[in-house]
Amino acid sequence: MQVIRVHYWAAARSAAGVAEEDVDVPGPVTLADLRADLVRRHPESDRLADVIKVCSVVIGDRPVSSSDPGSVLVEPGDTVEFLPPFAGG
């Protein structure tokens, strides 16, 4: 198995209950599959699926569009960051 490192920020961290975790994968996976796996890993969270669905996603150092997560490929060794929308002014 190979690993994808996941970082959660703000509300995503609260929903997941952890700041980061390593996910074992057999090879490249889609962002949609990774999201589904993360939700399965945290059955105690009733908010994680909704929170990460609206998050901005950064893979490595590049922001990616999460509007079509089935078309975004995540490679073993990548770091994926979930950044919820922030309010400010």
C-alpha atoms as a printed R data frame, in Angstrom:
   type eleno elety resid chain resno       x      y       z
1  ATOM     1    CA   MET     A     1   0.000  0.000   0.000
2  ATOM     2    CA   GLN     A     2   0.963  3.590  -0.594
3  ATOM     3    CA   VAL     A     3  -0.054  6.681   1.347
4  ATOM     4    CA   ILE     A     4  -1.863  9.970   0.752
5  ATOM     5    CA   ARG     A     5  -1.491 12.511   3.555
6  ATOM     6    CA   VAL     A     6  -4.662 14.481   4.363
7  ATOM     7    CA   HIS     A     7  -4.733 17.795   6.255
8  ATOM     8    CA   TYR     A     8  -7.991 19.242   7.575
9  ATOM     9    CA   TRP     A     9  -8.348 22.937   8.405
10 ATOM    10    CA   ALA     A    10 -10.875 24.802  10.594
11 ATOM    11    CA   ALA     A    11 -14.387 23.277  10.362
12 ATOM    12    CA   ALA     A    12 -13.048 20.279   8.446
13 ATOM    13    CA   ARG     A    13 -10.670 19.531  11.326
14 ATOM    14    CA   SER     A    14 -13.524 19.837  13.792
15 ATOM    15    CA   ALA     A    15 -15.745 17.524  11.731
16 ATOM    16    CA   ALA     A    16 -13.013 14.895  11.239
17 ATOM    17    CA   GLY     A    17 -11.813 15.073  14.822
18 ATOM    18    CA   VAL     A    18  -8.177 15.098  13.661
19 ATOM    19    CA   ALA     A    19  -5.882 17.662  12.046
20 ATOM    20    CA   GLU     A    20  -4.245 15.190   9.674
21 ATOM    21    CA   GLU     A    21  -4.146 11.535   8.768
22 ATOM    22    CA   ASP     A    22  -2.494  9.145   6.359
23 ATOM    23    CA   VAL     A    23  -4.706  7.152   4.006
24 ATOM    24    CA   ASP     A    24  -3.454  3.886   2.532
25 ATOM    25    CA   VAL     A    25  -4.300  3.551  -1.162
26 ATOM    26    CA   PRO     A    26  -3.457  0.844  -3.705
27 ATOM    27    CA   GLY     A    27  -2.552  3.464  -6.328
28 ATOM    28    CA   PRO     A    28  -3.997  6.692  -7.758
29 ATOM    29    CA   VAL     A    29  -7.563  7.485  -6.654
30 ATOM    30    CA   THR     A    30 -10.051 10.162  -7.608
31 ATOM    31    CA   LEU     A    31 -10.854 12.989  -5.236
32 ATOM    32    CA   ALA     A    32 -14.408 11.608  -5.108
33 ATOM    33    CA   ASP     A    33 -13.127  8.213  -3.956
34 ATOM    34    CA   LEU     A    34 -10.810  9.816  -1.400
35 ATOM    35    CA   ARG     A    35 -13.671 11.896   0.033
36 ATOM    36    CA   ALA     A    36 -15.871  8.798   0.310
37 ATOM    37    CA   ASP     A    37 -13.069  6.905   2.059
38 ATOM    38    CA   LEU     A    38 -12.549  9.753   4.527
39 ATOM    39    CA   VAL     A    39 -16.249  9.780   5.413
40 ATOM    40    CA   ARG     A    40 -16.158  5.985   5.963
41 ATOM    41    CA   ARG     A    41 -13.127  6.406   8.243
42 ATOM    42    CA   HIS     A    42 -15.064  8.804  10.486
43 ATOM    43    CA   PRO     A    43 -18.519  7.254  10.996
44 ATOM    44    CA   GLU     A    44 -18.902  9.197  14.250
45 ATOM    45    CA   SER     A    45 -19.008 12.476  12.314
46 ATOM    46    CA   ASP     A    46 -22.384 13.520  10.990
47 ATOM    47    CA   ARG     A    47 -20.883 16.639   9.349
48 ATOM    48    CA   LEU     A    48 -17.703 15.549   7.591
49 ATOM    49    CA   ALA     A    49 -19.316 14.677   4.238
50 ATOM    50    CA   ASP     A    50 -21.075 18.049   4.048
51 ATOM    51    CA   VAL     A    51 -18.035 20.028   5.179
52 ATOM    52    CA   ILE     A    52 -15.473 18.504   2.816
53 ATOM    53    CA   LYS     A    53 -17.919 18.783  -0.082
54 ATOM    54    CA   VAL     A    54 -17.765 22.599   0.129
55 ATOM    55    CA   CYS     A    55 -14.052 22.840   0.924
56 ATOM    56    CA   SER     A    56 -11.429 24.267  -1.365
57 ATOM    57    CA   VAL     A    57  -8.925 21.519  -2.109
58 ATOM    58    CA   VAL     A    58  -5.182 21.857  -2.514
59 ATOM    59    CA   ILE     A    59  -3.123 18.899  -3.732
60 ATOM    60    CA   GLY     A    60   0.550 19.503  -3.074
61 ATOM    61    CA   ASP     A    61   0.913 23.189  -3.822
62 ATOM    62    CA   ARG     A    62  -1.789 23.465  -6.478
63 ATOM    63    CA   PRO     A    63  -5.436 24.346  -5.911
64 ATOM    64    CA   VAL     A    64  -7.773 22.012  -7.763
65 ATOM    65    CA   SER     A    65 -11.386 22.318  -8.803
66 ATOM    66    CA   SER     A    66 -13.563 20.203  -6.581
67 ATOM    67    CA   SER     A    67 -16.673 20.798  -8.706
68 ATOM    68    CA   ASP     A    68 -16.054 17.479 -10.517
69 ATOM    69    CA   PRO     A    69 -14.201 15.349  -7.950
70 ATOM    70    CA   GLY     A    70 -14.445 12.271 -10.155
71 ATOM    71    CA   SER     A    71 -12.081 13.876 -12.650
72 ATOM    72    CA   VAL     A    72  -9.390 14.934 -10.146
73 ATOM    73    CA   LEU     A    73  -6.674 12.328  -9.672
74 ATOM    74    CA   VAL     A    74  -4.794 12.036  -6.378
75 ATOM    75    CA   GLU     A    75  -1.488 10.165  -6.494
76 ATOM    76    CA   PRO     A    76   0.172  8.197  -3.697
77 ATOM    77    CA   GLY     A    77   2.643 10.513  -1.975
78 ATOM    78    CA   ASP     A    78   0.398 13.559  -2.481
79 ATOM    79    CA   THR     A    79  -0.711 15.800   0.366
80 ATOM    80    CA   VAL     A    80  -4.364 16.854   0.149
81 ATOM    81    CA   GLU     A    81  -5.643 19.815   2.148
82 ATOM    82    CA   PHE     A    82  -9.315 20.548   2.817
83 ATOM    83    CA   LEU     A    83  -9.910 24.259   3.463
84 ATOM    84    CA   PRO     A    84 -13.478 25.248   4.373
85 ATOM    85    CA   PRO     A    85 -14.838 28.589   3.176
86 ATOM    86    CA   PHE     A    86 -13.658 31.388   5.445
87 ATOM    87    CA   ALA     A    87 -15.615 34.504   6.345
88 ATOM    88    CA   GLY     A    88 -13.825 37.713   6.989
89 ATOM    89    CA   GLY     A    89 -13.633 41.301   6.246
